């Protein structure tokens, strides 16, 4: 199931990774979409390539991509490709390597396929609904599972590479968590759970968008983890308003409801 879709997404994401790396070795010119949202030519070129090719291979599907003008006719479609041509643009600009290209497919508002590729390391994470999650690197492919850590205070929390927000710090204190792992890129942060390098990732704000979570969510779920909004409700995709306005929590699934209960007192401070 989804064999053509998965093989196509993998081929496109590898080529997009080459496009991005072609810019990475040069002087990077930065534009600002708003005060905190940078974009580079690498984002734009990767976006144009992926969306153009997806439209050729799957002309009946809709596409929602970060650097494309949103065509709201997608709301009438059941199948929608959700593309982040470069997740972690700030890390790309800072040349720390922690950025990824991400392609997801949703059906009926639910992720069913996801591929995340880190060009600087050659690591690819992928999953199709019902078929498990896999990591491929250096010619080796293996199935991956999240950890079985079941005590919240024993969990390792993934936090932003550049800063940990005061709200996340307060939640950590309340949950008794004192171990953290730093990373850039939403996709790579979720990837740390899949690689058993962390157990929990929370994003208690309304700033992320559907392309930040679509591909990582299905990969995490197929690895045995759970991703919900900060109220414990399912994330919705192919909405008119593309923000994940209730944030999200990604965990190994061992005590997700307990975590949701623990962060509930802080949600009125979420921006």
C-alpha positions as CSV (number, residue, x, y, z in Angstrom):
1,X,0.0,0.0,0.0
2,X,1.3,3.5,-1.0
3,X,4.3,1.8,-2.7
4,X,4.4,4.4,-5.5
5,X,3.8,7.3,-3.2
6,X,6.6,6.2,-0.8
7,X,9.2,5.5,-3.5
8,X,8.4,8.8,-5.3
9,X,8.6,10.8,-2.0
10,X,12.0,9.2,-1.2
11,X,13.4,10.0,-4.7
12,X,12.1,13.6,-4.6
13,X,13.4,14.2,-1.1
14,X,16.9,13.0,-2.0
15,X,17.0,15.3,-5.0
16,X,15.6,18.2,-2.9
17,X,18.4,17.5,-0.3
18,X,21.0,17.9,-3.1
19,X,19.4,21.2,-4.0
20,X,19.5,22.4,-0.5
21,X,23.1,21.3,0.0
22,X,24.1,23.1,-3.2
23,X,23.1,26.4,-1.4
24,X,24.6,25.3,1.9
25,X,28.1,25.6,0.7
26,X,27.7,29.1,-0.6
27,X,27.0,32.5,1.0
28,X,23.4,32.4,2.2
29,X,21.2,35.4,1.5
30,X,18.3,35.7,3.9
31,X,14.9,37.3,3.5
32,X,12.3,37.7,6.2
33,X,8.7,36.6,5.7
34,X,8.0,38.3,9.0
35,X,10.2,39.3,12.0
36,X,11.0,35.8,13.1
37,X,10.5,33.7,10.0
38,X,13.5,33.7,7.6
39,X,13.5,32.2,4.1
40,X,16.4,31.5,1.7
41,X,16.7,30.6,-1.9
42,X,17.3,27.0,-0.8
43,X,13.8,26.9,0.7
44,X,12.3,28.3,-2.5
45,X,14.2,26.0,-4.9
46,X,13.5,22.9,-2.8
47,X,9.8,23.9,-2.6
48,X,9.5,24.5,-6.4
49,X,11.2,21.2,-7.2
50,X,9.1,19.0,-4.8
51,X,5.7,20.6,-5.6
52,X,6.4,20.5,-9.4
53,X,7.3,16.8,-9.4
54,X,4.4,15.8,-7.0
55,X,2.0,17.6,-9.4
56,X,3.3,15.5,-12.3
57,X,3.2,12.2,-10.5
58,X,-0.1,12.7,-8.6
59,X,-2.1,15.3,-10.6
60,X,-5.3,14.5,-8.8
61,X,-3.9,15.2,-5.3
62,X,-3.7,18.6,-3.6
63,X,-0.5,20.1,-2.3
64,X,0.1,22.3,0.7
65,X,3.7,23.6,0.9
66,X,5.4,26.2,3.0
67,X,6.7,28.3,0.2
68,X,3.8,28.0,-2.2
69,X,0.7,30.2,-2.4
70,X,-2.0,28.3,-0.6
71,X,-4.6,27.0,-3.1
72,X,-7.7,26.5,-1.0
73,X,-9.2,24.1,-3.5
74,X,-7.2,21.6,-1.5
75,X,-10.1,21.7,1.0
76,X,-12.2,19.7,-1.5
77,X,-9.6,16.9,-1.8
78,X,-9.2,13.9,0.4
79,X,-5.5,13.3,-0.4
80,X,-3.1,16.2,0.2
81,X,0.7,16.2,0.1
82,X,2.1,18.5,2.9
83,X,5.6,19.7,2.2
84,X,8.2,21.5,4.3
85,X,11.0,22.1,1.8
86,X,13.4,22.9,4.6
87,X,12.5,22.5,8.2
88,X,15.1,24.3,10.3
89,X,15.9,27.3,8.1
90,X,17.5,29.1,11.1
91,X,19.9,26.1,11.6
92,X,20.6,26.1,7.8
93,X,21.5,29.8,8.0
94,X,23.7,29.2,11.1
95,X,25.3,26.3,9.3
96,X,24.9,23.8,12.2
97,X,23.5,21.1,9.9
98,X,20.3,20.5,11.9
99,X,17.7,20.9,9.1
100,X,15.6,18.5,7.1
101,X,13.4,18.2,4.1
102,X,9.9,16.7,4.9
103,X,7.2,15.3,2.7
104,X,3.9,14.0,4.2
105,X,0.7,12.6,2.7
106,X,-2.7,12.9,4.5
107,X,-5.9,11.3,3.7
108,X,-9.1,12.6,5.2
109,X,-7.1,14.9,7.4
110,X,-5.0,12.1,8.9
111,X,-1.2,11.5,8.1
112,X,-0.7,8.2,6.2
113,X,2.9,8.6,4.9
114,X,5.9,10.6,5.9
115,X,9.5,11.0,4.9
116,X,12.1,13.2,6.7
117,X,15.6,13.6,5.3
118,X,18.6,15.3,6.8
119,X,20.9,16.3,3.9
120,X,24.0,16.9,6.0
121,X,24.1,13.4,7.4
122,X,22.2,11.4,4.8
123,X,19.7,10.1,7.4
124,X,16.2,9.3,6.2
125,X,13.2,8.5,8.4
126,X,10.1,7.1,6.7
127,X,6.8,5.4,7.5
128,X,3.6,4.3,5.9
129,X,0.5,3.8,8.0
130,X,0.3,0.2,9.3
131,X,3.8,-0.7,8.1
132,X,6.2,0.5,10.8
133,X,8.8,3.2,10.9
134,X,12.3,3.0,9.4
135,X,15.6,4.8,9.4
136,X,18.1,4.6,6.5
137,X,21.6,5.8,6.6
138,X,24.9,4.7,5.0
139,X,23.1,2.0,3.0
140,X,21.5,0.4,6.0
141,X,17.8,0.3,6.6
142,X,16.3,-0.8,9.9
143,X,13.0,-0.6,11.7
144,X,12.8,1.7,14.7
145,X,10.8,1.9,17.9
146,X,10.5,4.5,20.6
147,X,11.7,3.9,24.1
148,X,9.7,2.2,26.9
149,X,10.5,4.8,29.6
150,X,7.3,5.0,31.6
151,X,8.1,7.4,34.5
152,X,7.7,11.0,33.4
153,X,10.5,12.3,35.6
154,X,12.9,9.8,34.0
155,X,12.2,11.1,30.5
156,X,14.6,13.1,28.3
157,X,13.0,16.1,26.8
158,X,14.0,17.5,23.4
159,X,14.2,21.3,23.5
160,X,15.2,24.0,21.0
161,X,18.8,24.2,19.9
162,X,18.9,28.0,20.4
163,X,16.8,28.5,23.5
164,X,14.4,26.8,26.0
165,X,11.3,28.9,26.6
166,X,10.3,30.0,30.1
167,X,7.1,28.1,29.7
168,X,8.8,24.8,28.8
169,X,11.2,25.3,31.7
170,X,8.2,25.7,34.1
171,X,6.6,22.6,32.7
172,X,9.8,20.7,33.1
173,X,10.0,21.7,36.7
174,X,6.3,20.7,37.3
175,X,6.9,17.3,35.7
176,X,10.2,16.7,37.5
177,X,12.1,16.4,34.3
178,X,15.8,17.4,34.5
179,X,17.3,15.8,31.4
180,X,17.2,17.6,28.1
181,X,18.5,17.1,24.6
182,X,18.9,20.1,22.3
183,X,18.2,20.1,18.6
184,X,17.0,22.2,15.7
185,X,14.1,21.3,13.3
186,X,10.8,19.9,14.4
187,X,11.3,16.9,12.3
188,X,14.7,16.1,13.7
189,X,13.5,16.7,17.2
190,X,10.7,14.1,16.7
191,X,13.4,11.9,15.0
192,X,15.3,11.8,18.3
193,X,12.3,10.0,19.9
194,X,12.3,7.5,17.1
195,X,16.0,6.9,17.5
196,X,15.6,6.4,21.3
197,X,17.7,9.5,22.0
198,X,14.8,11.2,23.8
199,X,11.4,10.3,25.1
200,X,9.3,13.5,24.9
201,X,9.0,16.7,22.9
202,X,6.5,19.4,23.6
203,X,5.7,22.6,21.7
204,X,3.3,24.6,23.9
205,X,2.7,27.5,21.5
206,X,0.6,28.2,18.4
207,X,3.5,28.9,16.0
208,X,4.0,25.6,14.1
209,X,2.1,24.8,11.0
210,X,0.8,21.6,9.4
211,X,4.0,21.0,7.3
212,X,6.0,21.0,10.6
213,X,4.2,18.0,11.9
214,X,2.5,15.9,9.2
215,X,5.5,13.8,8.2
216,X,7.0,13.5,11.7
217,X,3.7,12.5,13.2
218,X,3.1,9.4,11.1
219,X,6.7,8.3,11.5
220,X,6.4,8.7,15.3
221,X,3.1,6.8,15.4
222,X,4.5,3.9,13.4
223,X,7.4,3.8,15.8
224,X,5.0,3.3,18.7
225,X,4.8,7.0,19.8
226,X,1.9,9.4,20.1
227,X,1.4,13.0,18.9
228,X,-1.5,15.1,20.0
229,X,-2.3,18.8,20.6
230,X,-1.5,20.1,24.1
231,X,-5.0,19.3,25.2
232,X,-4.6,15.6,24.2
233,X,-6.8,15.9,21.1
234,X,-5.8,14.7,17.6
235,X,-4.0,17.1,15.3
236,X,-6.1,18.1,12.3
237,X,-4.7,18.4,8.7
238,X,-5.9,20.1,5.6
239,X,-7.6,22.9,7.5
240,X,-8.2,26.3,6.1
241,X,-6.1,27.8,9.0
242,X,-2.8,25.9,8.7
243,X,-1.5,26.6,12.2
244,X,-1.3,24.0,14.9
245,X,-2.9,26.6,17.1
246,X,-3.1,24.3,20.2
247,X,0.5,23.3,20.0
248,X,1.5,19.7,20.2
249,X,3.1,17.1,22.4
250,X,5.1,14.1,21.0
251,X,5.9,11.3,23.3
252,X,6.9,7.6,23.4
253,X,3.2,7.0,24.4
254,X,4.0,5.4,27.7
255,X,2.3,8.0,29.8
256,X,1.0,10.5,27.3
257,X,-2.2,11.2,29.2
258,X,-0.3,11.9,32.4
259,X,1.9,14.4,30.6
260,X,-1.2,16.1,29.1
261,X,-2.6,16.4,32.6
262,X,0.7,17.7,33.9
263,X,0.9,20.5,31.4
264,X,-2.8,21.5,31.6
265,X,-2.3,24.2,34.3
266,X,0.2,26.0,32.1
267,X,-1.9,26.2,28.9
268,X,-3.4,29.6,29.6
269,X,0.2,30.9,29.2
270,X,0.6,29.5,25.7
271,X,1.0,32.0,23.0
